Amino acid sequence: MEHSVAMRMIGNNYSKEKEEEINFWHMADHVPLVLRGPATGNERFQRIGEDPAYPKYLATYDFESEKALQDYLNSPLLTEARDQVPQERRDKGYFMSV
């Protein structure tokens, strides 16, 4: 198994009321959008336990080089992926980058 040279990690917290909806959106819409770019893979992890010091979900995106990651971070695709998150979710802190 090959490993990425660069990785982007994003921690997510959101209310229990929105969990099912956001999980569906993440897998059905968000991940396919991000993988249209230079990301070579994605994994998502769920925290075990209830320690609020850590995000409940951790999504990782693999890139074959640091340049590929930097290109993504400066691309219109990242803007599109961010804009895909509804404003009400961003305002209420459902999403948190770490």
MODELLER restraints for C-alpha pairs under 7 A, 6 or more apart:
rsr = mdl.restraints
at = mdl.atoms
rsr.add(forms.Gaussian(group=physical.xy_distance, feature=features.Distance(at['CA:4:A'], at['CA:62:A']), mean=5.37, stdev=0.5))
rsr.add(forms.Gaussian(group=physical.xy_distance, feature=features.Distance(at['CA:4:A'], at['CA:63:A']), mean=5.55, stdev=0.5))
rsr.add(forms.Gaussian(group=physical.xy_distance, feature=features.Distance(at['CA:4:A'], at['CA:64:A']), mean=5.28, stdev=0.5))
rsr.add(forms.Gaussian(group=physical.xy_distance, feature=features.Distance(at['CA:5:A'], at['CA:63:A']), mean=6.30, stdev=0.5))
rsr.add(forms.Gaussian(group=physical.xy_distance, feature=features.Distance(at['CA:5:A'], at['CA:64:A']), mean=5.31, stdev=0.5))
rsr.add(forms.Gaussian(group=physical.xy_distance, feature=features.Distance(at['CA:5:A'], at['CA:65:A']), mean=5.13, stdev=0.5))
rsr.add(forms.Gaussian(group=physical.xy_distance, feature=features.Distance(at['CA:5:A'], at['CA:66:A']), mean=6.72, stdev=0.5))
rsr.add(forms.Gaussian(group=physical.xy_distance, feature=features.Distance(at['CA:6:A'], at['CA:62:A']), mean=6.11, stdev=0.5))
rsr.add(forms.Gaussian(group=physical.xy_distance, feature=features.Distance(at['CA:6:A'], at['CA:63:A']), mean=5.11, stdev=0.5))
rsr.add(forms.Gaussian(group=physical.xy_distance, feature=features.Distance(at['CA:6:A'], at['CA:64:A']), mean=6.40, stdev=0.5))
rsr.add(forms.Gaussian(group=physical.xy_distance, feature=features.Distance(at['CA:6:A'], at['CA:65:A']), mean=5.55, stdev=0.5))
rsr.add(forms.Gaussian(group=physical.xy_distance, feature=features.Distance(at['CA:6:A'], at['CA:66:A']), mean=5.28, stdev=0.5))
rsr.add(forms.Gaussian(group=physical.xy_distance, feature=features.Distance(at['CA:6:A'], at['CA:69:A']), mean=6.59, stdev=0.5))
rsr.add(forms.Gaussian(group=physical.xy_distance, feature=features.Distance(at['CA:7:A'], at['CA:60:A']), mean=6.55, stdev=0.5))
rsr.add(forms.Gaussian(group=physical.xy_distance, feature=features.Distance(at['CA:7:A'], at['CA:61:A']), mean=5.55, stdev=0.5))
rsr.add(forms.Gaussian(group=physical.xy_distance, feature=features.Distance(at['CA:7:A'], at['CA:62:A']), mean=4.66, stdev=0.5))
rsr.add(forms.Gaussian(group=physical.xy_distance, feature=features.Distance(at['CA:7:A'], at['CA:63:A']), mean=5.92, stdev=0.5))
rsr.add(forms.Gaussian(group=physical.xy_distance, feature=features.Distance(at['CA:8:A'], at['CA:60:A']), mean=5.61, stdev=0.5))
rsr.add(forms.Gaussian(group=physical.xy_distance, feature=features.Distance(at['CA:8:A'], at['CA:61:A']), mean=5.13, stdev=0.5))
rsr.add(forms.Gaussian(group=physical.xy_distance, feature=features.Distance(at['CA:8:A'], at['CA:62:A']), mean=6.66, stdev=0.5))
rsr.add(forms.Gaussian(group=physical.xy_distance, feature=features.Distance(at['CA:9:A'], at['CA:58:A']), mean=6.73, stdev=0.5))
rsr.add(forms.Gaussian(group=physical.xy_distance, feature=features.Distance(at['CA:9:A'], at['CA:59:A']), mean=5.65, stdev=0.5))
rsr.add(forms.Gaussian(group=physical.xy_distance, feature=features.Distance(at['CA:9:A'], at['CA:60:A']), mean=4.49, stdev=0.5))
rsr.add(forms.Gaussian(group=physical.xy_distance, feature=features.Distance(at['CA:9:A'], at['CA:61:A']), mean=6.50, stdev=0.5))
rsr.add(forms.Gaussian(group=physical.xy_distance, feature=features.Distance(at['CA:10:A'], at['CA:58:A']), mean=5.69, stdev=0.5))
rsr.add(forms.Gaussian(group=physical.xy_distance, feature=features.Distance(at['CA:10:A'], at['CA:59:A']), mean=5.28, stdev=0.5))
rsr.add(forms.Gaussian(group=physical.xy_distance, feature=features.Distance(at['CA:10:A'], at['CA:60:A']), mean=6.55, stdev=0.5))
rsr.add(forms.Gaussian(group=physical.xy_distance, feature=features.Distance(at['CA:10:A'], at['CA:97:A']), mean=4.92, stdev=0.5))
rsr.add(forms.Gaussian(group=physical.xy_distance, feature=features.Distance(at['CA:10:A'], at['CA:98:A']), mean=5.59, stdev=0.5))
rsr.add(forms.Gaussian(group=physical.xy_distance, feature=features.Distance(at['CA:11:A'], at['CA:55:A']), mean=5.18, stdev=0.5))
rsr.add(forms.Gaussian(group=physical.xy_distance, feature=features.Distance(at['CA:11:A'], at['CA:57:A']), mean=5.65, stdev=0.5))
rsr.add(forms.Gaussian(group=physical.xy_distance, feature=features.Distance(at['CA:11:A'], at['CA:58:A']), mean=4.47, stdev=0.5))
rsr.add(forms.Gaussian(group=physical.xy_distance, feature=features.Distance(at['CA:11:A'], at['CA:59:A']), mean=6.42, stdev=0.5))
rsr.add(forms.Gaussian(group=physical.xy_distance, feature=features.Distance(at['CA:11:A'], at['CA:96:A']), mean=5.86, stdev=0.5))
rsr.add(forms.Gaussian(group=physical.xy_distance, feature=features.Distance(at['CA:11:A'], at['CA:97:A']), mean=5.41, stdev=0.5))
rsr.add(forms.Gaussian(group=physical.xy_distance, feature=features.Distance(at['CA:11:A'], at['CA:98:A']), mean=5.56, stdev=0.5))
rsr.add(forms.Gaussian(group=physical.xy_distance, feature=features.Distance(at['CA:12:A'], at['CA:55:A']), mean=5.42, stdev=0.5))
rsr.add(forms.Gaussian(group=physical.xy_distance, feature=features.Distance(at['CA:12:A'], at['CA:56:A']), mean=6.12, stdev=0.5))
rsr.add(forms.Gaussian(group=physical.xy_distance, feature=features.Distance(at['CA:12:A'], at['CA:57:A']), mean=5.04, stdev=0.5))
rsr.add(forms.Gaussian(group=physical.xy_distance, feature=features.Distance(at['CA:12:A'], at['CA:58:A']), mean=6.26, stdev=0.5))
rsr.add(forms.Gaussian(group=physical.xy_distance, feature=features.Distance(at['CA:12:A'], at['CA:94:A']), mean=6.79, stdev=0.5))
rsr.add(forms.Gaussian(group=physical.xy_distance, feature=features.Distance(at['CA:12:A'], at['CA:95:A']), mean=4.93, stdev=0.5))
rsr.add(forms.Gaussian(group=physical.xy_distance, feature=features.Distance(at['CA:12:A'], at['CA:96:A']), mean=5.28, stdev=0.5))
rsr.add(forms.Gaussian(group=physical.xy_distance, feature=features.Distance(at['CA:12:A'], at['CA:97:A']), mean=6.98, stdev=0.5))
rsr.add(forms.Gaussian(group=physical.xy_distance, feature=features.Distance(at['CA:13:A'], at['CA:55:A']), mean=5.46, stdev=0.5))
rsr.add(forms.Gaussian(group=physical.xy_distance, feature=features.Distance(at['CA:13:A'], at['CA:56:A']), mean=5.55, stdev=0.5))
rsr.add(forms.Gaussian(group=physical.xy_distance, feature=features.Distance(at['CA:13:A'], at['CA:57:A']), mean=6.69, stdev=0.5))
rsr.add(forms.Gaussian(group=physical.xy_distance, feature=features.Distance(at['CA:13:A'], at['CA:94:A']), mean=5.20, stdev=0.5))
rsr.add(forms.Gaussian(group=physical.xy_distance, feature=features.Distance(at['CA:13:A'], at['CA:95:A']), mean=5.67, stdev=0.5))
rsr.add(forms.Gaussian(group=physical.xy_distance, feature=features.Distance(at['CA:13:A'], at['CA:96:A']), mean=6.56, stdev=0.5))
rsr.add(forms.Gaussian(group=physical.xy_distance, feature=features.Distance(at['CA:14:A'], at['CA:93:A']), mean=6.86, stdev=0.5))
rsr.add(forms.Gaussian(group=physical.xy_distance, feature=features.Distance(at['CA:14:A'], at['CA:94:A']), mean=3.83, stdev=0.5))
rsr.add(forms.Gaussian(group=physical.xy_distance, feature=features.Distance(at['CA:14:A'], at['CA:95:A']), mean=6.52, stdev=0.5))
rsr.add(forms.Gaussian(group=physical.xy_distance, feature=features.Distance(at['CA:15:A'], at['CA:94:A']), mean=6.71, stdev=0.5))
rsr.add(forms.Gaussian(group=physical.xy_distance, feature=features.Distance(at['CA:30:A'], at['CA:81:A']), mean=6.75, stdev=0.5))
rsr.add(forms.Gaussian(group=physical.xy_distance, feature=features.Distance(at['CA:33:A'], at['CA:81:A']), mean=6.79, stdev=0.5))
rsr.add(forms.Gaussian(group=physical.xy_distance, feature=features.Distance(at['CA:34:A'], at['CA:81:A']), mean=6.60, stdev=0.5))
rsr.add(forms.Gaussian(group=physical.xy_distance, feature=features.Distance(at['CA:37:A'], at['CA:77:A']), mean=6.99, stdev=0.5))
rsr.add(forms.Gaussian(group=physical.xy_distance, feature=features.Distance(at['CA:38:A'], at['CA:63:A']), mean=6.55, stdev=0.5))
rsr.add(forms.Gaussian(group=physical.xy_distance, feature=features.Distance(at['CA:38:A'], at['CA:68:A']), mean=6.10, stdev=0.5))
rsr.add(forms.Gaussian(group=physical.xy_distance, feature=features.Distance(at['CA:38:A'], at['CA:72:A']), mean=6.65, stdev=0.5))
rsr.add(forms.Gaussian(group=physical.xy_distance, feature=features.Distance(at['CA:39:A'], at['CA:61:A']), mean=6.14, stdev=0.5))
rsr.add(forms.Gaussian(group=physical.xy_distance, feature=features.Distance(at['CA:39:A'], at['CA:62:A']), mean=5.45, stdev=0.5))
rsr.add(forms.Gaussian(group=physical.xy_distance, feature=features.Distance(at['CA:39:A'], at['CA:63:A']), mean=4.85, stdev=0.5))
rsr.add(forms.Gaussian(group=physical.xy_distance, feature=features.Distance(at['CA:40:A'], at['CA:62:A']), mean=5.40, stdev=0.5))
rsr.add(forms.Gaussian(group=physical.xy_distance, feature=features.Distance(at['CA:40:A'], at['CA:63:A']), mean=5.49, stdev=0.5))
rsr.add(forms.Gaussian(group=physical.xy_distance, feature=features.Distance(at['CA:40:A'], at['CA:64:A']), mean=6.87, stdev=0.5))
rsr.add(forms.Gaussian(group=physical.xy_distance, feature=features.Distance(at['CA:41:A'], at['CA:61:A']), mean=5.71, stdev=0.5))
rsr.add(forms.Gaussian(group=physical.xy_distance, feature=features.Distance(at['CA:41:A'], at['CA:62:A']), mean=5.05, stdev=0.5))
rsr.add(forms.Gaussian(group=physical.xy_distance, feature=features.Distance(at['CA:42:A'], at['CA:60:A']), mean=5.49, stdev=0.5))
rsr.add(forms.Gaussian(group=physical.xy_distance, feature=features.Distance(at['CA:42:A'], at['CA:61:A']), mean=4.56, stdev=0.5))
rsr.add(forms.Gaussian(group=physical.xy_distance, feature=features.Distance(at['CA:42:A'], at['CA:62:A']), mean=6.25, stdev=0.5))
rsr.add(forms.Gaussian(group=physical.xy_distance, feature=features.Distance(at['CA:43:A'], at['CA:59:A']), mean=5.79, stdev=0.5))
rsr.add(forms.Gaussian(group=physical.xy_distance, feature=features.Distance(at['CA:43:A'], at['CA:60:A']), mean=5.29, stdev=0.5))
rsr.add(forms.Gaussian(group=physical.xy_distance, feature=features.Distance(at['CA:43:A'], at['CA:61:A']), mean=6.81, stdev=0.5))
rsr.add(forms.Gaussian(group=physical.xy_distance, feature=features.Distance(at['CA:44:A'], at['CA:57:A']), mean=6.87, stdev=0.5))
rsr.add(forms.Gaussian(group=physical.xy_distance, feature=features.Distance(at['CA:44:A'], at['CA:58:A']), mean=5.60, stdev=0.5))
rsr.add(forms.Gaussian(group=physical.xy_distance, feature=features.Distance(at['CA:44:A'], at['CA:59:A']), mean=4.31, stdev=0.5))
rsr.add(forms.Gaussian(group=physical.xy_distance, feature=features.Distance(at['CA:44:A'], at['CA:60:A']), mean=6.26, stdev=0.5))
rsr.add(forms.Gaussian(group=physical.xy_distance, feature=features.Distance(at['CA:45:A'], at['CA:57:A']), mean=5.56, stdev=0.5))
rsr.add(forms.Gaussian(group=physical.xy_distance, feature=features.Distance(at['CA:45:A'], at['CA:58:A']), mean=5.10, stdev=0.5))
rsr.add(forms.Gaussian(group=physical.xy_distance, feature=features.Distance(at['CA:45:A'], at['CA:59:A']), mean=6.38, stdev=0.5))
rsr.add(forms.Gaussian(group=physical.xy_distance, feature=features.Distance(at['CA:46:A'], at['CA:56:A']), mean=5.68, stdev=0.5))
rsr.add(forms.Gaussian(group=physical.xy_distance, feature=features.Distance(at['CA:46:A'], at['CA:57:A']), mean=4.57, stdev=0.5))
rsr.add(forms.Gaussian(group=physical.xy_distance, feature=features.Distance(at['CA:46:A'], at['CA:58:A']), mean=6.50, stdev=0.5))
rsr.add(forms.Gaussian(group=physical.xy_distance, feature=features.Distance(at['CA:47:A'], at['CA:56:A']), mean=4.92, stdev=0.5))
rsr.add(forms.Gaussian(group=physical.xy_distance, feature=features.Distance(at['CA:47:A'], at['CA:57:A']), mean=6.08, stdev=0.5))
rsr.add(forms.Gaussian(group=physical.xy_distance, feature=features.Distance(at['CA:63:A'], at['CA:69:A']), mean=5.81, stdev=0.5))
rsr.add(forms.Gaussian(group=physical.xy_distance, feature=features.Distance(at['CA:72:A'], at['CA:78:A']), mean=6.40, stdev=0.5))
rsr.add(forms.Gaussian(group=physical.xy_distance, feature=features.Distance(at['CA:89:A'], at['CA:95:A']), mean=6.86, stdev=0.5))
